[in-house]
Amino acid sequence: MSKLQGKIALITGGNSGIGLATAKLFAQEGATVIITGRDQVTLDTAAREIGDGTIAIRSDAGQLADLDALFQQIKTEFGGLDILFANAGIFKNAPLADSTEALYQELFDINVKGVFFTIQKAESLLRDSGAIVINASTVAHVGTPGASLYAATKAAVRQLARNLSMELAARRIRVNVVSPGVTHTAIFGRLGYSEEQAAAGFAHLAGEIPLRRVGQPEEIAKAVLFLASDDSSYVVGEEILVDGGYSTIGTPGVQR
C-alpha cells in the first residue's frame, strides 16, 4: 500500500530542487500534491512533471497576503491538509563586512518569517495526526565562512520545530526537520555561476564530505517522506541530517 494514499500534501517551493523531488515522490506514494513557488512558468512545468492532479499555485512564502490567498484556496478546494513540507527558502552568502540590512531582511523574511507564518496559517487546516516537515540545513551545525546570516535562519527554524512540536502535540500533529547538506540543485546557477563553475564547485565540496559526493534531491526527498508518513509516527521535534556525514563525522583527513 502507498505510504501517503489519500493524503493532501502542500509543498512550498515545490517547483524545483528538493521541493520538486519531494513532490514527485509524494505523488508516487498516493498523495494529492499542491506546490507553490514564485514563478508561474516553472510551477506549470513542475506540475506536468509531477503528474495529473497536481495543483500549482503562485505564492511567495515571504508575503502574508499570498499565504492568506493560498490557504483560502486550499480550504475551498480540499477542506483541509494532512501534510505540510515548509521547504521554500533562499540561499545567499556574504562575509560579515559585506552583509547588508537588505540581505538580512531578505533571508529572514523568506527563511524564517515565511516558514513561521506558513505553519501558522496552515494550522487550522491541518487535520489531527497531521505532519509538518521543515527544511533547514546542516549549516546550522558547522561554521561556514560567508554563511552567517543564512545559517542563523536555519538554526531559527530548527528551534521553531521544537517549540511548535510542544504546542501542537495535543492534536498529535508532528513537527520535524530535515537538514540537507550540499545537494545537487541549481543553487550555483542562482548565484550567477556558469555550468563549468558549478560543476567545479560541487566537485570541490564533494572532497569535504565523508561519502566523497554531494547529495541528490531524491535522497533528501526520501527523508522527508519518512517524516511525513506513518513510518515516523513516534518521531516528533526531531531533525534528520542528510549530508553524507559532513556535520557529524567531519571532513576526510581533517581532525576537529
N, C-alpha and C positions, 0 to 999 in steps of 0.2 A: 504494500500500500504506500502511496506517495506521502511524504512527510508533512506536506502543507495542503493536503486536499481540502478544498472548500474554504480556505483562508483568504482574507483580504489583506494584502500587504502594501504598504506605502514605502517607497524608497526615494528619499530626497537625493538629488544629484545622481539620478539613475540613468542619465543619458551617456555616460562614458565611464571608462576605468573600472574601479571596484564596484561602483554602483550598478553599472550595466551588467557586469559579470554576475553579480548577485541577483539582479532582476531575472536574468536568463535562467539561473539555477532555481530560483523560487518558482518560476513558471513551469519548469520541468517537473517540479515536485508538487504541482497541482494548485498553486496559489493563483488568484487573480491579482495582477500586479499593476500598481499605479506608480508611475515615475514622474519626477519633477526635474526641472533644470531651467536655466535662464535663456537658452537658445532653442527656439521652436524647430529649427531645421534639424539640429542634432537629436532633439526629442523625437521627432517624427521618424527619423532614420532608426533610432534605437527601438522604438515601438515595433517597427517592422521586423527588426532582428529578434526581438523577444518573442513575438508571435501574436496570433489573433487574441483579442480580448484585452490586450494591454492598453491602459489608459495613460496618455501622456499629457501633462498639464504644465504650461509655462508658469513658473513660480520662483521667485527669488527668496531664499530662506532668510535673508537679512532684512526683508521688508515685511513688516507686520500686516500691512494691508493685503499683500499677496498671500500670506499664510491664512488670513481670515477667509479669503475667497477660495483658497484650496480646500480648506476643511468644510466649508459650506457646500462645495460641490461634492465632496466625498459623502457628506451626510445625506445629501439629496439623492445621489445615485446608488449608494451602498448601505446607508443606515448606520454603519459602524466600521471599525477596523479591528483586526486581530494582531497585526504585526506592524511595527514601525522601525525602519532602519534609518536613523538620523545620520546620513552619510555626507550630505552636502558640506563642502568646505573648500578652502583655497590654501595654497602654499605660496608664500613669498618670503624671501630671505634678505637680510641686510645686516651688516655689522652694527654694533652699538652706535658708533659715531654717525652712521648714515641713516639710522632708524628715525622715522618722522612720525608726527602725530597722525598724519593721514594713513600711514601704513598700519600703525597701531589700531586705528579706528576700523579700517577695512578688515583686518584679520579678526578682531574681536567681534565685529558686527556679524560676520558670517559664521565664524567657527564656534563662537560661544553664544552670543545673543540668538543667532539663528537656531542653534540646537535647543537651547532652553525654551524658546517660545514655540518651536515646532512641537516639542513634547507637551508643553502647557496646553496648547490649543488642540492637540490630539487626545488629551486625557479623557475628555467627556465622550469621545467616540470609541475609545479602546474598550473592548469587551473584557470582562473579568477573566483572569488567567491569560491575558494577552502578553506579548513580548515586545520589549523595546531594546534595540541594539544601537549603541552609539559608536561611531567610527572615530577613534582617537589616533594615536601614533606612538611608536616606540621612542620618538624623540623626547617624550616626557620623562624618559628613564635614563637618558645619556646626555652628555654635553656635546652640542653640535655648534661649531662656530657659525655665526650669522643667522642662527635659527631661534634666537631667544624669544622673540615675540610669538612665533608660530608654536614653539614648544610650550610656551605659557598657556596658549589657548587649548592645547591638547591636554595639558595637566588639569586645566579647569574643568573640562568636560568629563575627565576620568573621575574627578571628585564629585561632580554633579551626579554621576551614576550611583555613587554610594549613598548620597543623601536621598535621591529620588527613590532608590530601592526601598528604603525605610518608609518613605511616605506612601508608596503605592503597594506595599506588601499586603495590606489588609484586603486589597482586591485581587491579590495573587498575580499582579502584573509584575513581571520580572524585568529589571533593567540591568543590562550587562554591556560590556565594552569589548570591541575588537580593536587591537592596536597593531596595524601593519608596520613592517619595516620597509626597506626600499622595495618598491613594487614596479614592475614594468608597465607603466602607464605613459600618458602623453605629458607628464609633468615637465620634462625638459623643454619640450616644444612650446609649452605655455610660457616658459621663462625666456623664450626667444632663441633657444639653441637650435642649430641645424641638426639634421638626422645624424650626420657623422659625429658631431659633438655630443649628441645624446647617447649614441652607442658607446663612445669613449667614456662618458660619464658613468654609464651603467657598468661597463667593464671594470672601471676603477673601483666602484663601490662594491662590486662582487668580491673583489680581493679582500675586503674588510669583513666579510660575512663568513662565519664558520662553515656553512654549506657551500661556500665559494660560488654562489649565484644569487641573483636577485629573485624576488618572488613574482609570481604571476597573479593577476587579478582573480583568476578562478580558484586559486589556493586560499585567498582571503575569503572569497565567497563561501567556501565550504565551512569555514569557522563561523561565519555569520549564520549560515543555515543551522548549524548545531545550536547556537544561542537562540535562534528564533523558533526552533521546533521543540516538541515534547522530549526530544533526546536530552535536553538540558533542563528538565522540569524542576530539578532541585538545585539549580545554579542561579544565584542572584547576587548582584553587586560585584560580579567578578570581571576580570579582564583576561582576555586571551591574547598573548603576544605572538604574532605570526611574522617572524622576522629572521628566520634561519638561524636563530640562536644569538644574534648580534648583541642584544641588550642584556642577556643573561650569561652568556659564555664569554663574549668579547671578540676582539679582532684576532685572527690567527697570528701567532707569533708575538703578540703584544701582551705583556703582563699588566694587570690592573692592580 
